[in-house]
């Protein structure tokens, strides 16, 4: 055991050199580095560099509601076409259900067929497709229920799409290095480094920004308590205004390709100019051609921004929204329209924002703890275990270096608890050395000569080291799996430290000991 | 070179402390402390942090020394429930705590209104930190943490069961339960905030604690092979004494690294670090006084049955 093959020594030294190489990008500015060096480095968590962490919940109930409302519209049209008489058509979002009663129960088959035609196919786990609606007839009461699988698929789709839209909106704000990811079944995680006041972004994300172009029902009486079928009363942008807007969406904002804030050259008013894609252009041209002289409403998030009269057919695919805008609100709307609409409203369920000053304080406190902890541990090891203790200290320095390298390679995020993990690793890293030293000492006292005591010490202790350190890894594995953000950083650093120390204690220290032994050939061991 | 030799030993060699004699008293005392801890955890209860209770925490730094009274008047008028304001660190920094506000949207609205109020009540004040956790999330975080603690204990038990005999696994899990409850009691007594970081500390303690037990158990297993006729009681005592220097040595290095964190790590880490320090002391003493005696009671007639029981162990030990 005290003999190390040349290639082994070379490999050990190689690992250490690689450690230096991979740690370097953290201390040298990127510009001063030769290009062949690896550029990966440890990044600082939001709690250290300052920034904002937002957890957003996608309102999945709204997704169900919207689908059911779409279904209700479709049902009205289809049933009219099929000449099926019905009453009490209503949606029950809690039961994910739409139901109506037939005037003539003998038309059940026709009604059910009409409803089935409204179903969308969804892909099942086996690769086939199945309709997303379960249509049932209960004594003339027809109900269409969204299936469990359909709901899951809709939810997953809505969350995916939300992630994408949130990313586009944040990209527009110029925040760099933002991290946007899906979390769990219904959440979106947003990390915004360097953002001290996330209010602007929260406002930007707080709007669904669904824009639709719809016609008004000019015959509807605004005094009526309930709007006529297929029409809804929507509030206008100006307080106190209300419009009878047809539910039918003529053109959807999803067909926009661009939107920019600008000023009307004549009036100097702020407007938003937009451009449609080919589908949008065609639809828009069609609608404006057929409805010249009638008002056309621009509806954003269930509010009528403006409802001008159509003066002439607009066929070029360009348009202009002139609402009650100023420079900022026009710009904001343009951003939202460019990024697209959210499939459902988002609510902030968790917010953590840290300013840069606190982060700097935390880094300083962490470094002081690290320095003090390291000196305590070094002195203790040196005094309690003598030469082998100092060797362990040397290995501990290598351990810290390799940890830095491993964290850089993984591009891990260093958080405040992560720093605590590094400091604690100082303590745990020496456990293996203590085990080995105590073992060697026992073997010496049992009467073994130095070489054989060293041999036995390292060999017998290594089994115990593996057994006992696995427990730390299990605990950290659980912490990583269940923990969030900063705490995960702790689990990562402690786990890496544990693995690295097993190597430094059993291999590196052994190499030091073997060098020393062969140079000195001691008759007694300093244990 | 004087530094080449060890200058001291934590405990002298060849100690023959009869730990097993105190076994019953130790376990009884430990159980008493744990029951007291569990009681304390419900009454007066743990100081749950924002992670688990929900609500809003804001750290605010004012240009001069903070006028806490004025801030309290200003925020008290917002009708947001019981606003707690305290000095935090230096005189110009205060910590505001607000209870959870109905649903998530209301919580966000509250953050905004407090921000606006601060601008008028303390012009020039900077908000260093804002944390707002809604009801749903805090509930989930709390449940998640309990599940994590449960899973880690079960994982430890299964691991030890695999590596040793079942008596060892039971011994370790009972000790872990006794220890963890004491840490909870410590949190209740010291009013250290119970939050995600403290849970991380508890999980870390669980890892280190089992690590400690494994070393002692490992030695018992070795001695079971070596001294085939020695009574279990004597054998356990011998194993503890033999590993005493290591147990205390490792705890020492851990303590030496955790203490600076507690003293210099700042407000964010001190709770974590003090919990660690307490956990280290608790787990070290229970490795010696609790884990081993439990094994004695469980394994009195089983671990010492002769070669049958030892056979699977020797097979593994031979590979060392």
Interface residues (C-beta under 8 A of the other chain):
Chain A: X47 X55 X57 X196 X197 X199 X202 X347 X348 X349 X350 X351 X352 X353 X354 X355 X357 X358 X361 X362 X365 X366 X368 X369 X370 X372 X373 X376 X377 X380 X381 X382 X383 X384 X385 X386 X387 X389 X390 X416 X417 X420 X423 X424 X425 X426 X427 X428 X430 X431 X434 X435 X438 X442 X445 X459 X460 X462 X463 X464 X467 X468 X469 X470 X471 X472 X473 X474 X475 X476 X477 X478 X479 X481 X482 X483 X484 X486 X487 X490 X491 X494 X526 X527
Chain B: X3 X4 X5 X6 X7 X8 X9 X10 X13 X59 X61 X104 X105 X108 X111 X112 X115 X126 X127 X128 X129 X130 X131 X132 X133 X134 X136 X137 X141 X144 X145 X147 X148 X151 X152 X155 X156 X159 X163 X196 X197 X199 X200 X203 X204 X206 X207 X208 X210 X211 X212 X214 X215 X218 X242 X243 X245 X246 X249 X250 X252 X253 X254 X255 X256 X257 X258 X259 X260 X261 X263 X264 X265 X266 X268 X269 X272 X273 X276 X319 X320
